[in-house]
Amino acid sequence: MKVQTFQLGTIVTSCQGRDKGCNYVVVGNDKNKILVVDGKYKLLAKPKAKNKLHLISTNVVDNELATKLSNNQHVNDQMIYHVLHEYQKTIKKGE
């Protein structure tokens, strides 16, 4: 089984739990958990800690967001929401 790595700024999809199918952005990690937010329900002030095994990476990384998160620069929930919204639009176009 291939171990996934979750880079900051990566868009991931939950595959377990009541939020199954929801998209999030990786904002950090805490021991064996990945900290994720969606900018609307799960905010940067209180990110959701998800088990690595319960997430699927989309392999889509927002480079601007990743750079800001890596350098501890200002990131807000609106930026996160915008990135996920744009991702959803590209997914719908592809269907």
Phi, psi and omega in degrees: 000130182281132178274126180276142172251143184242103179282150175302138179088000179281138174274128181234160178239133177285133179244005178217153176094181182290345178262021181306130180092352180279145178262144180221167172247135178285125179241357179171180174219152185220102184056244181264010182249153175251131179270123184231152177220159176237357176081354181236303181259321176253110187260164180300331180294332180214078182292156178274132177265115181245144174295139180304325182288346182261011180235145174241126179283137176272353183063020175255121180240128173276107187297321180297315179294318179299318179296315180296318180294320180294325183264011181054036176274169184295123173229137178237172183296329179296321178297315180298312180300318181297316179299314180292323179297316179295321177298315179300320180296320180290326178295317181293326177294326182286343182284000000 
